[in-house]
Amino acid sequence: MEPCFQLTAKWDIMKMPQTMSSAIVTRRGLGGIRAENWWQSPHPTQNGNWSVTYEGENAWQRRFYRRLEEERKQHEEEKQALKSRYDSTLSGCYRALAYEKEKLKNEVEHAEQACEHEIESIKEKMEEEYQERLNEMKMQHAFEMKALKDEGESIQNRNDEQDKLLKKKDETIEELRKELLKIQQANLKEREKLLQDHSAEIDSLKNKQEDVRKEMQKKHTDEEESLKERLQSMSAEMEKQRLIQTSQREQQTRNAMMQERDNMETKYKRLMRDVTDSLDEDLAVMERKFERQIQPMEDEKKELRQMMDRMFESHPQSATELRQERDRIEKRYEKQLKSLKEDHEEEKQRVRKRHERQLQSMEEEMKESRKVVEKSCDARIKEAEEGAQIAIANIAKYQDSRSQDMSQIIERRDALQHQSALWLQETLVQLLKGKAV
């Protein structure tokens, strides 16, 4: 290469395109020199001329290929930088994906634990409510049994009062009998005196005594019939009232148990609806998280596509290689998105299955609770019916004992009346015999 020299004012220099960085040099009146043999300096000299350097034949081809080689190396460096950036971004995405997956797994575990704790708390609360309700029902049953016991005691007290009245009546009859005996003795003494005077008065006294006896017998018979009618009416009324109260208590118990069963079913349905709503909400939250997770990858994919398009425009000679690289990157992105979507669907299916198991267990618990309530209701109704049957049997026994006591009282009264009549008859016969003697 020859040394650079300074052009004089006899030379005219015209610039070539900047990519070539060469010049065309002409001499006035002497013809031209080949443009590729000269290289212009980047700036003119102080006097306004350009310094040029002679480089030999075909210098501009060598400069062009050298510049092309430099651009190819720069492109390779940019490609390597882009690849390293893509690899770092992809590794960061993998790390973020693993972190988000672990975070989602922890959140799902925490949610499962929270659901289990909530289910346990609901079970404990329902068990407490059931125990409270059972205690209330036991107390109510105890109150009802106490009321029945008080009613039985009141009936027993009334029966005792009636027994006292009958006893008092028996005592009164006994006193009357004693008074009657005294009167009869007095009458016999007077009759002895009168028999000494006139036997006709004895016959009249006998007839009068017979009338008094018949009248007293009729009076006792009427009182006995009225007492029997009163006892029968009181027994029928008591039986009617007892049956009405028993049926009312049974209906109230049945209604209370049905209401409790309906309340439990409503509560279970509300809990099942809450669980379904929580499932929908969890799925919606998972969808939003998944969208937020894949959105940066979509944006990065779009940005990479735009950058590749710009590279196509700036380097059309490497379009095939860049297109292959772009397809490979897009396939990798699609594969990652497909894997993420599959993991997301599997997680959704696990959440749905867990909620379905939870709903199934709640339905089984509701069925068991319903069976327990129905068994308790049947047991209480059966117990009430047995109590009613026992009360009916006790009342029947009491009525039988009362009728037996009345029969004994009547038989004893008839025996006393018959004995009194025989005694009077024997006394009169003895008196008549004594008078005849």
Helices and strands as residue ranges (DSSP letters): E 5-6, E 11-15, E 23-27, E 31-32, G 35-37, E 38-40, E 51-54, H 59-197, H 199-314, G 316-318, H 319-436
